[in-house]
């Protein structure tokens, strides 16, 4: 046993002697450090796993969570009571009637006889315009009319001349017939007494027959020519009537170059200067009534289906209460609103002016019992489809789907999803769009 142990010791000594450093390698040599990723990788993996596990536990337990101090939010309580169905609308006083000054004919402005804002009377002369081309057109039409009048008079003269000529010719024929008739009666006696030759009597009979035929032909020709002349007269008369109408229209066009006030009132929005050229159809200004007014208002398009003529709006002017009725709805939507016109009831407010702003309470329906939630910015962010309801302990709020109905400036009607007594966040939900749960922290003001 000792021999074996000694042999093992000798072998180890031999190895140590064999691997001993040389005399030139006895100095210390630096040991290379492992790269950073190898040194920190275990710690990073461990941290990531810990964060992942914590996140999984948090999300798995309560969904996406947002933490905020409660004093930064507005909280309201769901209640039960009479819901008043109305909306607040701001209207403006406007003229009851407005008549526009429109250039029926294009032309150049020659005179402007009033100033913008002036009070005018009905039919008062306001603007004078000129149009050289229109004036030439009127002169040309008048010349055509004169030519047609001359042609009509010539045709009438020819008709009269023809009538007199045929009358003269028929008188001659009738005289000749009567003369031949007397000759035949006399010569018949002579022929019977063989006082004249038979051929003389035959010639007189032939002349008599000829005059009769000539009379018939002359009468027929006279009637035909008279019908032709009368047709020409009728045609010329119709042509002349049209020309007179054209001349009248042209003169009316010239008269339209003179702009007059269509009614009594105040002249506004006048847009003319001497020397300007205005095309036909251009609006030059307007005249607004001064004795009567109406209200115009812009209403949110959300209420387009709930606004109808006949609905009443209540308002106060100078401490007195008045009402107005919707008379017209303009369904065109612009910038999220549509326009309505309202007429004042009796009595109407006095001492108001165009453009005066009036705050109104527009009644949409009568008061009725309902579950209600105070109105707030949350509606614009959620569309009334969901909101955050506080837990009984008041430490958090959970997202809940709801169905809301009518709104007024103070309350929103609750149809489904909430019960009276529950508390709801009604402030803005900009930060809560992707959140399932809101947890309340200690107030930042309290340190």
HELIX and SHEET records of a PDB file:
HELIX    1   1 UNK A    2  UNK A   19  1                                  18    
HELIX    2   2 UNK A   23  UNK A   25  5                                   3    
HELIX    3   3 UNK A   36  UNK A   62  1                                  27    
HELIX    4   4 UNK A   70  UNK A   72  5                                   3    
HELIX    5   5 UNK A  132  UNK A  192  1                                  61    
HELIX    6   6 UNK A  198  UNK A  256  1                                  59    
HELIX    7   7 UNK A  301  UNK A  306  5                                   6    
HELIX    8   8 UNK A  378  UNK A  382  1                                   5    
HELIX    9   9 UNK A  430  UNK A  432  5                                   3    
HELIX   10  10 UNK A  444  UNK A  446  5                                   3    
SHEET    1   A 4 UNK A  65  UNK A  69  0                                        
SHEET    2   A 4 UNK A 437  UNK A 441  1                                        
SHEET    3   A 4 UNK A 396  UNK A 401 -1                                        
SHEET    4   A 4 UNK A 386  UNK A 390 -1                                        
SHEET    1   B 2 UNK A  75  UNK A  77  0                                        
SHEET    2   B 2 UNK A 423  UNK A 425 -1                                        
SHEET    1   C 4 UNK A  79  UNK A  83  0                                        
SHEET    2   C 4 UNK A 368  UNK A 374 -1                                        
SHEET    3   C 4 UNK A 411  UNK A 416 -1                                        
SHEET    4   C 4 UNK A 403  UNK A 407 -1                                        
SHEET    1   D 7 UNK A  86  UNK A  95  0                                        
SHEET    2   D 7 UNK A 293  UNK A 300 -1                                        
SHEET    3   D 7 UNK A 337  UNK A 344 -1                                        
SHEET    4   D 7 UNK A 320  UNK A 334 -1                                        
SHEET    5   D 7 UNK A 312  UNK A 317 -1                                        
SHEET    6   D 7 UNK A 357  UNK A 363 -1                                        
SHEET    7   D 7 UNK A  86  UNK A  95 -1                                        
SHEET    1   E 4 UNK A  98  UNK A 102  0                                        
SHEET    2   E 4 UNK A 283  UNK A 288 -1                                        
SHEET    3   E 4 UNK A 265  UNK A 268 -1                                        
SHEET    4   E 4 UNK A 119  UNK A 120 -1                                        
SHEET    1   F 4 UNK A 258  UNK A 260  0                                        
SHEET    2   F 4 UNK A 125  UNK A 130 -1                                        
SHEET    3   F 4 UNK A 107  UNK A 112 -1                                        
SHEET    4   F 4 UNK A 277  UNK A 278 -1                                        
END                                                                             
